[in-house]
């Protein structure tokens, strides 16, 4: 399972071998923490939108020091539950 191998290496801080990197799933953003910029790119929105969603709509995010980190799988679940929907559109 590439996912487990990936997490093992992340925990142990050992560098990955090239063969292990190539064996990882192409869309490994589901399995790792992504930055604020990567989350913006993933969702196709601007930084201030993501910050507003964190503050006002409970977007799943973790602060690591001064940096925000996200799990794409958590973002996907939050969106599926309507977290990013505009209340004004729901009223129509």
matplotlib code that plots the C-alpha trace (Angstrom):
import matplotlib.pyplot as plt

x = [0.0, 1.7, -0.3, 1.0, 4.5, 4.1, 2.9, 5.6, 8.3, 6.6, 6.6, 10.2, 11.5, 13.5, 14.0, 12.0, 13.7, 12.9, 11.1, 8.9, 8.0, 7.1, 4.9, 2.8, -0.7, -0.6, -3.2, -1.4, -3.0, -5.6, -3.0, -0.9, -1.3, -1.5, -0.7, -3.0, -1.9, -2.4, -5.9, -6.7, -5.5, -7.3, -10.6, -10.0, -10.6, -8.6, -6.8, -9.3, -12.2, -10.5, -9.7, -13.3, -14.6, -12.3, -13.5, -17.2, -18.1, -16.0, -13.8, -11.5, -8.0, -5.2, -2.8, 0.8, 2.8, 1.9, 0.9, -2.5, -2.6, -5.4, -6.3, -7.9, -10.2, -11.5, -12.1, -14.0, -16.2, -16.9, -17.9, -20.2, -21.9, -22.6, -19.9, -18.9, -22.5, -23.8, -26.8, -28.4, -28.4, -30.0, -32.9, -33.9]
y = [0.0, 3.2, 5.3, 3.4, 3.6, 7.3, 7.9, 5.6, 7.8, 11.0, 9.8, 8.5, 11.5, 9.1, 10.3, 8.4, 6.4, 7.3, 4.0, 4.7, 8.1, 6.7, 4.0, 6.7, 7.5, 10.4, 12.3, 12.1, 15.4, 13.2, 11.7, 14.7, 18.1, 20.8, 24.5, 27.5, 28.2, 24.6, 24.6, 27.8, 26.2, 23.0, 24.9, 27.6, 30.4, 33.3, 33.3, 35.7, 33.3, 30.4, 32.5, 33.6, 30.0, 29.0, 31.8, 31.9, 28.5, 26.0, 24.9, 22.1, 23.5, 23.2, 25.9, 24.7, 27.6, 30.5, 28.4, 26.9, 23.3, 21.3, 17.7, 17.6, 14.7, 16.8, 19.7, 17.4, 16.1, 19.6, 20.7, 17.7, 18.6, 22.1, 24.0, 26.2, 26.8, 30.3, 30.6, 33.1, 30.5, 27.9, 30.3, 30.6]
z = [0.0, -1.1, 1.2, 4.3, 3.0, 2.5, 6.0, 7.5, 5.7, 6.8, 10.5, 10.4, 8.4, 6.2, 2.6, 0.0, -2.6, -6.2, -6.8, -3.7, -5.0, -8.4, -6.7, -4.9, -6.2, -8.6, -6.6, -3.3, -2.1, -0.5, 1.8, 2.8, 4.3, 1.7, 2.1, 1.9, -1.6, -2.7, -1.1, -3.1, -6.3, -5.5, -5.0, -7.6, -5.2, -3.7, -0.4, 1.3, 0.3, 2.1, 5.1, 5.3, 5.0, 7.8, 10.0, 9.1, 7.8, 9.7, 6.8, 8.1, 8.6, 11.1, 12.1, 12.3, 13.8, 11.6, 8.6, 7.6, 6.5, 5.0, 4.0, 0.6, 1.7, 4.6, 2.2, -0.2, 2.6, 3.9, 0.4, -0.1, 3.2, 1.8, 3.6, 0.7, -0.6, -0.5, 1.8, -0.5, -3.3, -0.9, -0.2, -3.9]

ax = plt.figure().add_subplot(projection="3d")
ax.plot(x, y, z, "-o")
ax.set_aspect("equal")
plt.show()
